[in-house]
């Protein structure tokens, strides 16, 4: 019986009905979620994971819970934070709330469909003035690059393999996006170095760090999600990541305390500090 229920809950059609029901129930107010003292609202179907799922059997869910917990514990009022790979704004909204009116967040999201929802989520929380949206894709060089998207899901990427299981989908679309080195972005806008960065770009993470040697040598703490399955297409590898961190005089460790850098590359968030 329970096995049959789990299969039903896992079906896309079931999730679609749940989202439609949430849209009807919450209307234009958005779906609420509480993190500490912050009550946030999101377009139905786009809110982040709840903290109670820290022990979920799903590695993606566990990883997201740990990342949210990290920001809740560390980001404070007045901080400047980069949200690299903003998607629907799950983190941009949370970070905007945490930095308060005296802080600032810049969220990078090259997927136009995802950006529309990101903006709606910011509007639901009155954070448009606190969180700036950039449509550029950060990379290791300035120019243009092919971008792959499967219905604006969370795995849009500069490499087709970054889409994971959806890489072979007939629904994947390709188009060109502007790319920029992160150091050049910050210098060109005369921005001070941020306190934190969330880096989740479906495989482009090492390339982005290669384009930010100056930032890496600052006091920034980077929460970087690693996607080793996409690195071969990007021409990067784990050893290059470790070398970048060492050259910058920083250290790297997995956010999940059960994992060790010495054991090699795995999917999941790593802290560079």
C-alpha positions as CSV (number, residue, x, y, z in Angstrom):
1,X,0.0,0.0,0.0
2,X,2.7,2.5,1.0
3,X,4.8,1.6,-2.0
4,X,1.8,2.4,-4.3
5,X,1.3,5.7,-2.5
6,X,4.9,6.7,-3.0
7,X,4.7,5.9,-6.7
8,X,1.6,8.1,-7.0
9,X,3.2,11.0,-5.1
10,X,6.3,10.8,-7.4
11,X,4.3,11.2,-10.6
12,X,4.5,14.5,-12.4
13,X,0.8,14.6,-12.9
14,X,0.2,14.4,-9.1
15,X,2.7,17.3,-8.5
16,X,1.0,19.4,-11.1
17,X,-2.4,18.9,-9.4
18,X,-0.8,19.9,-6.1
19,X,0.6,23.1,-7.6
20,X,-2.7,24.0,-9.2
21,X,-4.4,23.5,-5.8
22,X,-1.9,25.7,-4.1
23,X,-2.4,28.4,-6.7
24,X,-6.1,28.3,-6.1
25,X,-5.7,28.3,-2.3
26,X,-3.0,31.1,-1.9
27,X,-4.0,33.2,-4.9
28,X,-1.9,36.3,-5.6
29,X,-0.5,36.3,-2.1
30,X,1.9,33.5,-2.8
31,X,2.7,30.3,-0.8
32,X,4.2,31.1,2.6
33,X,7.2,29.6,4.3
34,X,8.8,30.5,7.7
35,X,12.5,30.6,8.3
36,X,13.3,31.8,11.8
37,X,11.7,35.2,12.1
38,X,11.3,35.6,8.4
39,X,7.9,34.8,6.8
40,X,8.5,34.6,3.1
41,X,6.1,34.1,0.2
42,X,6.7,32.4,-3.2
43,X,4.7,31.8,-6.4
44,X,3.0,28.4,-5.8
45,X,5.3,25.6,-6.7
46,X,8.6,27.6,-6.3
47,X,9.2,27.9,-2.6
48,X,12.4,26.4,-1.1
49,X,12.5,23.2,0.9
50,X,11.4,23.1,4.6
51,X,14.1,22.7,7.2
52,X,12.5,19.5,8.6
53,X,13.7,17.5,5.6
54,X,17.4,17.6,6.7
55,X,17.4,13.8,6.9
56,X,15.5,13.3,3.6
57,X,16.6,10.3,1.6
58,X,16.8,12.6,-1.4
59,X,20.4,14.0,-1.6
60,X,19.3,17.1,-3.5
61,X,16.7,18.0,-0.8
62,X,19.3,17.3,2.0
63,X,21.8,19.5,0.2
64,X,19.3,22.4,-0.1
65,X,18.3,22.2,3.5
66,X,22.0,22.5,4.6
67,X,22.6,25.4,2.3
68,X,19.5,27.3,3.7
69,X,20.7,26.5,7.2
70,X,24.2,27.9,6.4
71,X,22.8,31.2,5.2
72,X,20.4,31.5,8.2
73,X,23.3,31.0,10.5
74,X,25.8,33.3,8.8
75,X,24.3,36.1,6.7
76,X,23.5,39.2,8.7
77,X,22.0,42.6,8.3
78,X,24.1,44.9,6.0
79,X,25.9,42.1,4.1
80,X,26.5,42.2,0.4
81,X,25.7,38.8,-1.1
82,X,25.9,37.3,-4.6
83,X,23.3,34.8,-5.7
84,X,24.9,33.2,-8.8
85,X,22.3,30.9,-10.5
86,X,19.2,32.6,-9.1
87,X,16.6,30.5,-10.9
88,X,13.1,31.3,-9.4
89,X,14.6,33.3,-6.5
90,X,14.4,30.6,-3.8
91,X,17.7,32.0,-2.3
92,X,17.5,35.6,-3.6
93,X,14.3,36.1,-1.5
94,X,15.8,34.5,1.6
95,X,19.1,36.4,1.3
96,X,17.2,39.7,0.6
97,X,15.4,39.2,3.9
98,X,18.5,38.3,5.8
99,X,20.6,41.3,4.7
100,X,17.8,43.7,5.6
101,X,17.4,47.3,4.2
102,X,21.0,48.1,4.8
103,X,22.3,45.1,2.8
104,X,22.4,44.2,-0.9
105,X,21.9,41.1,-3.0
106,X,22.8,40.7,-6.7
107,X,21.1,37.6,-8.4
108,X,22.5,36.3,-11.7
109,X,20.0,34.4,-13.9
110,X,20.4,34.2,-17.7
111,X,17.2,32.2,-18.3
112,X,14.5,34.7,-19.2
113,X,11.6,32.5,-18.1
114,X,13.2,31.8,-14.7
115,X,13.9,35.6,-14.3
116,X,10.2,36.4,-14.7
117,X,9.3,34.1,-11.8
118,X,12.3,35.4,-9.8
119,X,11.0,39.0,-10.2
120,X,7.5,37.9,-9.1
121,X,8.9,36.3,-6.0
122,X,10.8,39.4,-5.1
123,X,7.6,41.5,-5.6
124,X,5.7,39.2,-3.3
125,X,8.2,40.1,-0.6
126,X,8.7,43.8,-1.5
127,X,12.4,43.1,-2.1
128,X,12.8,44.6,-5.6
129,X,14.9,47.5,-4.3
130,X,17.1,45.3,-2.2
131,X,17.8,42.5,-4.7
132,X,19.2,43.4,-8.2
133,X,18.7,40.9,-11.0
134,X,21.4,40.5,-13.7
135,X,20.7,38.5,-16.9
136,X,24.4,37.8,-17.7
137,X,25.9,34.4,-17.2
138,X,29.1,34.5,-15.2
139,X,31.9,32.5,-16.8
140,X,35.7,32.5,-17.3
141,X,35.6,34.9,-20.3
142,X,33.6,37.8,-21.6
143,X,31.5,37.2,-24.7
144,X,28.7,34.9,-25.6
145,X,27.9,31.2,-25.0
146,X,25.3,28.7,-25.9
147,X,22.8,28.2,-23.1
148,X,20.6,25.1,-22.5
149,X,17.2,25.2,-20.9
150,X,14.5,22.6,-20.3
151,X,11.4,24.7,-19.5
152,X,13.3,27.0,-17.2
153,X,13.8,24.2,-14.7
154,X,16.5,24.6,-12.0
155,X,19.1,22.8,-14.1
156,X,19.5,25.3,-17.0
157,X,23.2,25.4,-17.9
158,X,26.0,26.5,-20.2
159,X,26.6,22.9,-21.0
160,X,24.0,20.3,-22.1
161,X,25.4,17.7,-19.6
162,X,24.6,20.2,-16.9
163,X,20.9,19.3,-17.3
164,X,21.6,15.9,-15.9
165,X,18.8,13.4,-16.7
166,X,17.1,16.0,-18.9
167,X,20.1,16.4,-21.2
168,X,18.6,14.2,-23.8
169,X,15.1,15.6,-23.6
170,X,13.4,16.8,-26.8
171,X,12.2,19.9,-24.9
172,X,15.7,21.3,-24.4
173,X,16.1,24.7,-26.1
174,X,19.4,26.4,-27.0
175,X,20.1,30.1,-27.3
176,X,22.9,32.5,-26.9
177,X,23.6,34.4,-23.7
178,X,26.1,37.1,-22.7
179,X,28.9,35.9,-20.4
180,X,31.2,37.9,-18.1
181,X,34.1,37.3,-15.7
182,X,33.0,37.9,-12.1
183,X,36.0,40.1,-11.4
184,X,35.2,42.2,-14.4
185,X,31.6,42.6,-13.3
186,X,32.5,43.8,-9.9
187,X,35.3,46.1,-11.1
188,X,33.1,47.6,-13.9
189,X,30.4,48.6,-11.4
190,X,32.8,49.7,-8.7
191,X,31.4,47.3,-6.2
192,X,33.1,46.3,-3.0
193,X,33.8,42.6,-2.4
194,X,30.8,40.7,-1.1
195,X,30.7,38.9,2.2
196,X,29.1,35.8,0.7
197,X,28.3,34.2,-2.6
198,X,26.0,31.3,-3.4
199,X,27.3,29.6,-6.5
200,X,24.9,27.0,-8.2
201,X,25.4,26.9,-12.0
202,X,25.0,23.3,-13.0
203,X,28.7,22.6,-13.8
204,X,30.1,26.1,-14.6
205,X,31.2,26.7,-11.0
206,X,34.9,26.1,-11.7
207,X,34.9,28.3,-14.8
208,X,33.3,31.1,-12.8
209,X,35.9,30.8,-10.0
210,X,38.6,30.9,-12.7
211,X,37.1,34.3,-13.7
212,X,37.3,35.6,-10.2
213,X,40.9,35.3,-8.9
214,X,40.8,38.7,-7.2
215,X,37.5,38.0,-5.5
216,X,38.8,34.6,-4.3
217,X,41.7,36.3,-2.6
218,X,39.3,38.6,-0.6
219,X,37.6,37.6,2.7
220,X,34.5,36.2,0.8
221,X,32.9,32.9,1.9
222,X,31.5,31.0,-1.1
223,X,28.9,28.3,-0.8
224,X,29.6,26.4,-4.1
225,X,27.4,23.5,-5.3
226,X,29.6,21.0,-7.2
227,X,28.3,19.2,-10.3
228,X,31.1,16.8,-11.3
229,X,29.0,15.0,-14.0
230,X,29.2,18.2,-16.1
231,X,32.8,19.1,-15.6
232,X,34.2,17.1,-18.6
233,X,32.1,19.2,-21.0
234,X,33.3,22.4,-19.4
235,X,36.9,21.2,-19.6
236,X,37.5,21.4,-15.8
237,X,38.1,18.9,-13.0
238,X,38.3,18.4,-9.3
239,X,42.1,19.0,-9.2
240,X,41.7,22.3,-10.9
241,X,39.2,23.4,-8.3
242,X,41.5,22.4,-5.4
243,X,44.4,24.3,-7.1
244,X,42.3,27.5,-7.5
245,X,41.4,27.3,-3.8
246,X,45.0,26.7,-2.7
247,X,46.3,29.5,-4.9
248,X,43.9,31.9,-3.3
249,X,45.1,30.9,0.1
250,X,41.7,29.5,1.1
251,X,40.4,26.1,2.2
252,X,37.5,24.0,1.0
253,X,35.3,21.5,2.8
254,X,31.9,19.9,2.1
255,X,28.9,21.3,3.8
256,X,27.8,17.8,4.6
257,X,29.9,16.8,7.6
258,X,29.8,13.1,6.6
259,X,31.8,14.0,3.4
260,X,35.5,14.8,3.2
261,X,37.4,16.6,0.4
262,X,40.2,14.0,0.7
263,X,37.8,11.4,-0.4
264,X,37.3,13.1,-3.8
265,X,34.6,14.7,-5.8
266,X,30.9,14.3,-5.1
267,X,27.7,16.2,-5.9
268,X,26.9,18.6,-3.1
269,X,27.7,22.0,-1.6
270,X,31.2,22.9,-0.6
271,X,32.3,25.9,1.5
272,X,35.3,27.9,0.2
273,X,36.6,30.3,2.9
